[in-house]
Amino acid sequence: MTDTVASADASAPTAAGGRPPAPVVPRSAWNALIVLMVAMFMALLDTTIVNVALPTIRTSLNASEATLSWIISGYALAFGLALIPSGRVGDRIGHKWVFFTGLALFTAASLFCGLAQNDMQLIVARVIQGLAGGIFVPAVTAMIQLLFVPQVRGKAFGIMGAVIGVSTALGPIVGGLIIQAFGNENGWRLVFWVNIPIGVLALIAAAIILPAGKVGEGRVGTDWFGLLLLSAGLIAILVPLIEGQDQGWPAWTYVTLVAGALLIVAFAFWEVRVANAGGSPLVPPHLFTHPQFTGGVVLALVYFAAFTSIFFTISLLWQAGLGHTALESGLVSIPFAIGSIVGAALSDRLSKLLGRTVLIIGTGLVVIGLVWIWLVLLTVVAADLTNWDLLAPLAIAGFGSGLFIAPNAQFIVATVDRSEAGSASGVIGVMQRVGSAIGIAIIGSVLFGTLTITGHTPAAVATGFTNAAANALGVSAALSVAAFLLVFALPKRISIPGEAPAAG
């Protein structure tokens, strides 16, 4: 594949201050970025758009509490597990058609999600949808690497970070608008079907606009047995976390948790064996010889466990507990969405200026916002709780999240050698999605496990859900504190090839 970006020639005139002129990026690269961002928007929108539909799905399909967690966690886990192998396949055959295949499967799975007639059908379709998202998302980051030279790549990744933040924040609002417009029975189905026209248009644009051709040379292996061990281990951990509360924590849940932990240990030993034999492990063990990288990976898991679960809790509280509509539930997230948009827009510039401090500020603001929400739920009488009580803390948390999400992966990747950047990025993406799945599983277990309703009056229901939501938000806040502390494991500054190192 030929280079699609014109870089500045060494003999070209220098710009003011003696620096080389900014590289010229062809319009075709920016057009391709638009297509990639539309697909990324769809994949990340679906991590939160379903949250406001959960109460209506519960009544429409007579779904269990565990099903609600599976709808979110199953998507996130399948998404994460597909990231690394699909990236390897893209390296071998070219990322364009891996992207196209994943996007086509995602669009088809969205159709079948909306056609589901029972909770099991919906869970299966939702897992396939997540798997499809995990297939095409690695192609997005890989093609950005190919389309943009290092001096411009940060801007492109900043746009991607903004799309991630905005899509996850706007999900509840979009979902609420759809359900409000089309009713509970049909609205939750249209929450999935909204992807179909967008997906079809994106597929047509991808076929025409995205550059084709192989991007990798030589041997690119996929550790399928390692993927099997990792998948089995994570599923064995998630199943009891999600089903345990619903089943009353029978003995099999504890046995399965132990089995899951043992499978993860077996996966680690297998990866070492594959690496020692000169193979291509799914997760290269040598990456974890860098203590900063290990801390950064744990940071990715913990932060996304805290972040993704916020709207799961608030949506169930607002609708099932306080009796508001799906639209009213979605509108609660507007301050977070606005804060996230502003934070993401500033994150690239601030990360260059402040280095790691921007991540410290970002996670610190998330901690302040979540602790504030937790205190509101603890102290405000359930019947008096309104969206105005959450406006300021959600705006603060959203701004902090926007500051953090865009640059955090770059700082984690910077802890390893540049030759390992691709493998490191894949591991980070997996840990973010696994963190989302585990976070929803834990938060859902806490929320429903502590839900006690004494009486049949609306006030009793509101009080019961508010108390349970306070417990769930308390766990999310605790996870955000852990994420804040883990940020200090990352390097203070990162260097970008082609740019002068920052002062200090």
C-alpha positions as CSV (number, residue, x, y, z in Angstrom):
1,M,0.0,0.0,0.0
2,T,1.4,3.3,-1.0
3,D,1.8,6.1,1.4
4,T,-1.3,8.3,1.3
5,V,0.2,11.3,3.1
6,A,2.5,13.8,1.7
7,S,5.3,14.6,4.1
8,A,7.5,17.7,4.1
9,D,10.7,17.3,2.2
10,A,13.9,17.8,4.1
11,S,15.1,20.4,1.6
12,A,11.8,22.3,1.7
13,P,11.8,25.9,3.0
14,T,11.3,26.1,6.8
15,A,8.5,27.8,8.5
16,A,8.9,30.6,10.9
17,G,11.1,29.7,13.8
18,G,13.2,27.3,11.7
19,R,10.8,24.4,11.9
20,P,9.8,22.4,8.8
21,P,6.4,23.3,7.3
22,A,3.4,21.3,8.4
23,P,2.9,18.2,6.3
24,V,0.2,18.3,3.7
25,V,-2.6,15.8,4.3
26,P,-4.6,14.9,1.1
27,R,-8.4,15.4,1.2
28,S,-8.8,11.7,0.6
29,A,-7.3,10.9,4.0
30,W,-9.8,13.2,5.8
31,N,-12.6,11.7,3.7
32,A,-11.5,8.2,4.8
33,L,-11.3,9.5,8.4
34,I,-15.0,10.5,8.2
35,V,-16.0,7.0,7.1
36,L,-13.9,5.5,9.9
37,M,-15.4,7.8,12.5
38,V,-19.0,7.0,11.5
39,A,-18.3,3.4,12.1
40,M,-16.5,4.1,15.4
41,F,-19.5,6.3,16.4
42,M,-21.9,3.4,15.8
43,A,-19.8,0.9,17.8
44,L,-19.4,3.1,20.8
45,L,-22.9,4.6,20.7
46,D,-24.2,1.0,21.2
47,T,-22.3,0.7,24.5
48,T,-24.7,3.2,26.1
49,I,-27.7,3.8,23.8
50,V,-29.2,0.5,25.1
51,N,-29.0,1.7,28.7
52,V,-32.2,3.7,28.5
53,A,-34.0,0.9,26.7
54,L,-33.2,-1.7,29.5
55,P,-36.4,-1.1,31.5
56,T,-38.6,-1.3,28.4
57,I,-36.7,-4.5,27.2
58,R,-37.3,-5.9,30.7
59,T,-41.1,-5.5,30.5
60,S,-41.4,-6.2,26.7
61,L,-39.5,-9.5,26.8
62,N,-40.2,-10.3,30.5
63,A,-36.4,-10.4,30.9
64,S,-34.6,-11.2,34.1
65,E,-32.2,-8.8,35.9
66,A,-29.3,-10.9,34.8
67,T,-30.4,-10.5,31.2
68,L,-30.0,-6.7,31.5
69,S,-26.4,-7.1,32.6
70,W,-25.7,-9.6,29.8
71,I,-27.0,-7.2,27.2
72,I,-24.3,-4.7,28.1
73,S,-21.5,-7.0,29.3
74,G,-21.9,-9.6,26.5
75,Y,-21.5,-6.8,24.0
76,A,-18.4,-5.4,25.7
77,L,-16.7,-8.8,26.3
78,A,-17.2,-10.1,22.7
79,F,-16.0,-6.7,21.4
80,G,-12.8,-6.9,23.5
81,L,-12.0,-10.5,22.6
82,A,-12.2,-9.9,18.9
83,L,-9.9,-6.9,18.9
84,I,-6.5,-8.6,18.8
85,P,-7.2,-11.5,16.3
86,S,-9.0,-9.2,13.9
87,G,-6.1,-6.8,14.0
88,R,-3.8,-9.6,13.1
89,V,-6.0,-10.7,10.2
90,G,-6.1,-7.1,9.0
91,D,-2.3,-7.0,9.0
92,R,-2.3,-10.1,6.8
93,I,-5.0,-9.4,4.2
94,G,-5.5,-5.6,4.5
95,H,-7.6,-3.6,6.9
96,K,-10.1,-2.3,4.4
97,W,-11.9,-5.6,3.9
98,V,-11.7,-6.6,7.6
99,F,-13.3,-3.3,8.4
100,F,-16.0,-3.8,5.7
101,T,-16.8,-7.4,6.9
102,G,-17.0,-6.3,10.5
103,L,-19.2,-3.4,9.7
104,A,-21.5,-5.5,7.5
105,L,-21.9,-8.1,10.3
106,F,-22.5,-5.3,12.9
107,T,-25.3,-3.9,10.7
108,A,-26.9,-7.3,10.2
109,A,-26.7,-8.1,14.0
110,S,-28.4,-4.8,14.7
111,L,-31.3,-5.9,12.6
112,F,-31.6,-9.2,14.5
113,C,-31.3,-7.5,17.9
114,G,-34.4,-5.5,17.0
115,L,-36.2,-8.7,15.8
116,A,-35.5,-10.7,19.1
117,Q,-38.6,-12.3,20.5
118,N,-37.1,-13.4,23.8
119,D,-34.2,-12.5,26.1
120,M,-31.9,-15.3,24.9
121,Q,-32.3,-14.3,21.2
122,L,-31.4,-10.7,22.2
123,I,-28.4,-11.7,24.2
124,V,-27.0,-13.9,21.3
125,A,-27.6,-11.1,18.7
126,R,-26.1,-8.6,21.0
127,V,-22.9,-10.7,21.5
128,I,-22.6,-11.1,17.7
129,Q,-23.0,-7.3,17.4
130,G,-20.2,-6.8,19.9
131,L,-18.0,-9.4,18.1
132,A,-18.6,-7.5,14.9
133,G,-17.6,-4.2,16.5
134,G,-14.4,-5.8,17.7
135,I,-13.7,-6.9,14.2
136,F,-13.8,-3.5,12.5
137,V,-12.6,-1.2,15.3
138,P,-8.9,-2.3,15.1
139,A,-8.9,-1.4,11.4
140,V,-9.9,2.2,12.4
141,T,-6.8,2.8,14.4
142,A,-4.6,0.9,12.0
143,M,-5.8,3.0,9.0
144,I,-5.3,6.2,10.9
145,Q,-1.7,5.1,11.5
146,L,-1.4,4.6,7.7
147,L,-3.2,7.7,6.5
148,F,-1.5,10.3,8.7
149,V,2.1,11.1,9.4
150,P,3.1,11.4,13.1
151,Q,2.9,15.2,13.2
152,V,-0.8,15.0,12.2
153,R,-1.7,11.7,13.7
154,G,-2.3,13.2,17.1
155,K,-5.0,15.4,15.7
156,A,-6.6,12.4,14.0
157,F,-6.5,10.4,17.2
158,G,-7.9,13.5,19.0
159,I,-10.9,13.4,16.7
160,M,-11.3,9.7,17.4
161,G,-11.2,10.4,21.1
162,A,-13.8,13.1,20.8
163,V,-16.0,10.7,18.8
164,I,-15.6,8.0,21.5
165,G,-16.5,10.4,24.3
166,V,-19.4,12.0,22.4
167,S,-20.9,8.7,21.2
168,T,-20.9,7.1,24.6
169,A,-22.3,10.2,26.2
170,L,-25.0,10.8,23.6
171,G,-26.2,7.2,23.6
172,P,-28.7,7.7,26.4
173,I,-30.1,10.8,24.8
174,V,-30.5,9.3,21.4
175,G,-32.1,6.2,22.9
176,G,-34.5,8.2,25.0
177,L,-35.6,10.3,21.9
178,I,-36.3,7.2,19.9
179,I,-38.3,5.5,22.6
180,Q,-40.2,8.7,23.4
181,A,-41.1,9.0,19.7
182,F,-42.0,5.4,18.9
183,G,-43.2,4.1,22.2
184,N,-41.9,1.4,24.6
185,E,-42.7,-1.7,22.5
186,N,-41.3,-0.5,19.2
187,G,-38.9,2.1,20.5
188,W,-36.3,-0.3,22.0
189,R,-36.2,-2.2,18.7
190,L,-35.6,1.0,16.8
191,V,-32.7,1.7,19.2
192,F,-30.9,-1.1,17.4
193,W,-32.4,-0.5,13.9
194,V,-31.1,3.1,13.8
195,N,-27.7,1.5,12.9
196,I,-29.1,-0.1,9.7
197,P,-29.3,3.0,7.4
198,I,-26.1,4.5,8.9
199,G,-24.3,1.1,8.5
200,V,-25.5,0.7,4.8
201,L,-24.3,4.2,3.9
202,A,-21.0,3.6,5.7
203,L,-20.5,0.3,3.8
204,I,-21.0,2.0,0.5
205,A,-18.6,4.9,1.4
206,A,-16.0,2.4,2.7
207,A,-16.0,0.4,-0.5
208,I,-15.5,3.6,-2.5
209,I,-13.3,5.8,-0.3
210,L,-11.1,3.6,1.9
211,P,-7.7,2.7,0.4
212,A,-7.1,-1.0,-0.3
213,G,-4.1,-3.2,-0.3
214,K,-2.0,-5.3,2.1
215,V,-0.4,-3.3,5.0
216,G,1.6,-6.1,6.6
217,E,4.4,-8.3,5.3
218,G,5.9,-11.5,6.5
219,R,4.4,-13.9,9.1
220,V,1.5,-12.7,11.1
221,G,0.2,-15.5,13.4
222,T,-2.9,-15.7,15.5
223,D,-2.8,-17.6,18.8
224,W,-6.2,-19.2,18.6
225,F,-5.7,-21.6,21.6
226,G,-4.6,-18.6,23.7
227,L,-7.8,-16.8,22.6
228,L,-9.8,-19.8,23.6
229,L,-8.2,-19.9,27.1
230,L,-8.7,-16.2,27.6
231,S,-12.3,-16.3,26.4
232,A,-13.2,-19.3,28.6
233,G,-11.6,-17.7,31.6
234,L,-13.4,-14.3,31.2
235,I,-16.7,-16.0,30.5
236,A,-16.2,-18.2,33.6
237,I,-15.7,-15.1,35.7
238,L,-18.5,-13.1,34.2
239,V,-21.2,-15.8,34.4
240,P,-21.3,-16.0,38.2
241,L,-20.9,-12.3,38.6
242,I,-24.0,-11.7,36.4
243,E,-26.1,-14.8,37.3
244,G,-25.0,-15.2,40.9
245,Q,-27.3,-12.6,42.4
246,D,-30.3,-13.8,40.4
247,Q,-29.6,-17.4,41.4
248,G,-28.9,-16.7,45.1
249,W,-25.2,-17.4,44.8
250,P,-25.3,-21.2,44.7
251,A,-22.1,-23.3,45.1
252,W,-21.5,-23.5,41.3
253,T,-21.0,-19.7,41.1
254,Y,-17.9,-19.9,43.4
255,V,-16.6,-23.0,41.6
256,T,-16.9,-21.2,38.3
257,L,-15.1,-18.1,39.6
258,V,-12.2,-20.2,40.8
259,A,-12.2,-22.1,37.4
260,G,-12.1,-18.8,35.6
261,A,-9.1,-17.5,37.6
262,L,-7.3,-20.8,36.9
263,L,-8.0,-20.5,33.2
264,I,-6.6,-17.0,33.2
265,V,-3.4,-18.3,34.9
266,A,-3.2,-21.1,32.3
267,F,-3.6,-18.5,29.6
268,A,-0.6,-16.6,31.0
269,F,1.6,-19.7,31.1
270,W,0.5,-20.6,27.6
271,E,1.5,-17.1,26.3
272,V,4.9,-17.5,27.8
273,R,5.3,-20.9,26.1
274,V,4.2,-19.5,22.7
275,A,6.6,-16.6,23.0
276,N,9.5,-18.9,24.0
277,A,8.8,-21.2,21.0
278,G,9.1,-18.2,18.7
279,G,5.4,-17.9,18.0
280,S,3.0,-15.0,18.0
281,P,1.3,-14.9,21.4
282,L,-2.1,-13.2,21.7
283,V,-0.7,-11.0,24.5
284,P,3.1,-10.8,24.3
285,P,4.4,-11.5,27.8
286,H,7.4,-9.3,27.4
287,L,5.1,-6.2,27.5
288,F,4.6,-6.8,31.1
289,T,8.3,-6.6,31.9
290,H,7.6,-2.8,31.8
291,P,6.0,-2.0,35.2
292,Q,4.6,1.3,33.8
293,F,2.8,-0.7,31.1
294,T,1.4,-3.1,33.6
295,G,0.0,-0.2,35.7
296,G,-1.4,1.4,32.6
297,V,-3.2,-1.8,31.5
298,V,-4.8,-2.1,35.0
299,L,-5.7,1.6,34.7
300,A,-7.5,1.0,31.4
301,L,-9.5,-1.9,33.0
302,V,-10.4,-0.1,36.2
303,Y,-11.3,3.2,34.5
304,F,-13.6,1.7,32.0
305,A,-15.2,-0.5,34.7
306,A,-16.1,2.8,36.5
307,F,-17.0,4.8,33.4
308,T,-19.3,2.5,31.5
309,S,-21.4,1.6,34.5
310,I,-22.6,5.1,35.3
311,F,-25.4,5.3,32.9
312,F,-26.5,1.7,33.5
313,T,-27.2,2.7,37.1
314,I,-28.7,6.1,36.4
315,S,-31.0,4.8,33.6
316,L,-32.5,2.0,35.8
317,L,-32.9,4.4,38.7
318,W,-34.5,7.1,36.7
319,Q,-37.0,4.9,34.9
320,A,-37.7,1.8,37.0
321,G,-37.2,3.6,40.3
322,L,-38.4,7.1,39.9
323,G,-40.9,6.4,37.1
324,H,-39.5,8.8,34.5
325,T,-39.7,8.2,30.7
326,A,-36.8,7.0,28.7
327,L,-36.4,10.5,27.2
328,E,-36.2,12.1,30.7
329,S,-33.7,9.4,31.6
330,G,-31.6,10.3,28.5
331,L,-31.8,14.0,29.2
332,V,-30.1,13.5,32.5
333,S,-26.9,12.6,30.7
334,I,-26.8,15.9,28.7
335,P,-24.4,17.7,31.1
336,F,-22.0,14.7,30.9
337,A,-22.2,14.7,27.1
338,I,-21.4,18.5,26.9
339,G,-18.6,18.2,29.4
340,S,-17.2,15.2,27.5
341,I,-17.3,17.1,24.2
342,V,-15.5,20.1,25.6
343,G,-12.9,17.9,27.4
344,A,-12.2,15.8,24.4
345,A,-11.7,18.9,22.2
346,L,-9.1,20.3,24.6
347,S,-7.4,17.0,25.4
348,D,-4.8,16.9,22.6
349,R,-3.6,20.4,23.1
350,L,-3.5,20.1,26.9
351,S,-1.7,16.7,26.8
352,K,1.1,18.3,24.7
353,L,1.2,21.2,27.1
354,L,0.8,19.5,30.5
355,G,1.8,15.9,29.8
356,R,0.5,13.3,32.3
357,T,-1.0,16.1,34.3
358,V,-4.0,16.2,31.9
359,L,-4.8,12.6,32.8
360,I,-4.4,13.4,36.5
361,I,-6.8,16.3,36.2
362,G,-9.2,14.3,34.1
363,T,-9.4,11.3,36.5
364,G,-9.5,13.7,39.4
365,L,-12.6,15.4,38.0
366,V,-14.2,12.1,37.4
367,V,-13.7,11.2,41.0
368,I,-15.1,14.5,42.2
369,G,-18.2,14.0,39.9
370,L,-18.9,10.4,40.9
371,V,-18.4,11.0,44.6
372,W,-20.7,14.0,44.4
373,I,-23.4,11.9,42.7
374,W,-23.0,9.2,45.3
375,L,-23.4,11.8,48.1
376,V,-26.5,13.2,46.4
377,L,-28.1,9.8,46.3
378,L,-27.3,9.2,49.9
379,T,-28.6,12.5,51.2
380,V,-31.5,13.6,48.9
381,V,-35.0,12.2,49.6
382,A,-35.9,9.9,46.7
383,A,-39.1,11.7,46.0
384,D,-37.3,15.0,45.7
385,L,-34.5,13.8,43.4
386,T,-34.4,15.7,40.1
387,N,-32.0,16.0,37.2
388,W,-30.9,19.4,38.5
389,D,-29.3,17.6,41.5
390,L,-27.0,15.7,39.1
391,L,-26.3,18.5,36.6
392,A,-23.1,19.9,38.1
393,P,-21.5,16.6,39.1
394,L,-22.2,15.0,35.7
395,A,-20.8,18.0,33.9
396,I,-17.6,17.8,35.9
397,A,-17.3,14.0,35.4
398,G,-18.0,14.4,31.7
399,F,-15.3,17.0,31.3
400,G,-12.8,14.9,33.2
401,S,-13.7,11.8,31.1
402,G,-13.2,13.8,27.9
403,L,-9.8,14.9,29.0
404,F,-8.8,11.3,29.9
405,I,-10.2,9.1,27.1
406,A,-8.5,10.6,24.1
407,P,-4.9,10.7,25.3
408,N,-4.7,7.9,27.8
409,A,-3.9,5.1,25.3
410,Q,-1.0,7.2,23.9
411,F,0.5,7.5,27.4
412,I,0.2,3.8,28.1
413,V,1.7,2.8,24.7
414,A,4.6,5.2,25.4
415,T,5.7,2.9,28.3
416,V,7.0,0.3,25.9
417,D,9.4,0.4,22.9
418,R,8.0,1.8,19.7
419,S,8.4,-1.6,18.0
420,E,5.9,-2.9,20.5
421,A,3.4,-0.2,20.0
422,G,1.0,-2.2,17.9
423,S,0.8,-5.1,20.3
424,A,0.5,-2.7,23.3
425,S,-2.4,-0.9,21.6
426,G,-4.2,-4.2,21.1
427,V,-3.9,-5.2,24.7
428,I,-5.1,-1.8,25.9
429,G,-8.2,-2.0,23.7
430,V,-9.0,-5.5,25.0
431,M,-8.6,-4.4,28.7
432,Q,-10.9,-1.4,28.1
433,R,-13.7,-3.6,26.8
434,V,-13.1,-6.3,29.5
435,G,-13.2,-3.6,32.1
436,S,-16.5,-2.4,30.7
437,A,-17.9,-6.0,30.9
438,I,-16.7,-6.7,34.4
439,G,-17.8,-3.2,35.6
440,I,-21.3,-3.8,34.4
441,A,-21.3,-7.3,35.9
442,I,-20.2,-6.0,39.3
443,I,-22.4,-2.9,39.3
444,G,-25.4,-4.9,38.2
445,S,-24.8,-7.4,41.0
446,V,-24.5,-4.6,43.6
447,L,-27.5,-2.7,42.3
448,F,-29.9,-5.6,42.2
449,G,-28.3,-7.4,45.1
450,T,-29.0,-4.5,47.5
451,L,-32.4,-3.5,46.0
452,T,-34.9,-3.8,48.8
453,I,-38.4,-2.4,48.3
454,T,-40.6,-2.3,51.4
455,G,-44.2,-1.7,50.2
456,H,-45.9,-1.2,46.8
457,T,-46.2,2.5,46.7
458,P,-44.2,4.7,44.3
459,A,-42.4,6.3,47.2
460,A,-41.3,2.8,48.4
461,V,-40.1,1.9,45.0
462,A,-38.2,5.2,44.6
463,T,-36.5,4.8,47.9
464,G,-35.5,1.3,47.3
465,F,-34.0,2.0,43.9
466,T,-32.3,5.2,45.1
467,N,-30.6,3.3,48.0
468,A,-29.5,0.6,45.7
469,A,-28.2,3.1,43.1
470,A,-26.2,4.8,45.8
471,N,-24.5,1.5,46.6
472,A,-23.8,1.0,42.9
473,L,-22.5,4.5,42.4
474,G,-20.3,4.1,45.5
475,V,-18.6,1.2,43.8
476,S,-18.2,3.2,40.6
477,A,-16.7,6.1,42.6
478,A,-14.3,3.7,44.4
479,L,-13.1,2.4,41.0
480,S,-12.6,5.9,39.8
481,V,-10.4,6.6,42.8
482,A,-8.3,3.5,42.0
483,A,-8.0,4.8,38.4
484,F,-6.8,8.2,39.6
485,L,-4.0,6.6,41.7
486,L,-3.0,4.3,38.8
487,V,-2.4,7.4,36.5
488,F,0.8,8.1,38.4
489,A,2.2,4.8,37.0
490,L,2.4,6.5,33.5
491,P,5.3,8.5,32.1
492,K,5.1,12.3,32.8
493,R,5.5,13.1,29.1
494,I,5.4,11.3,25.7
495,S,7.3,12.1,22.6
496,I,5.8,12.2,19.1
497,P,8.1,11.4,16.2
498,G,8.7,14.4,14.1
499,E,8.0,16.9,16.9
500,A,10.4,18.6,19.1
501,P,10.4,17.3,22.7
502,A,8.3,19.4,25.0
503,A,10.1,21.5,27.5
504,G,10.2,20.2,31.1
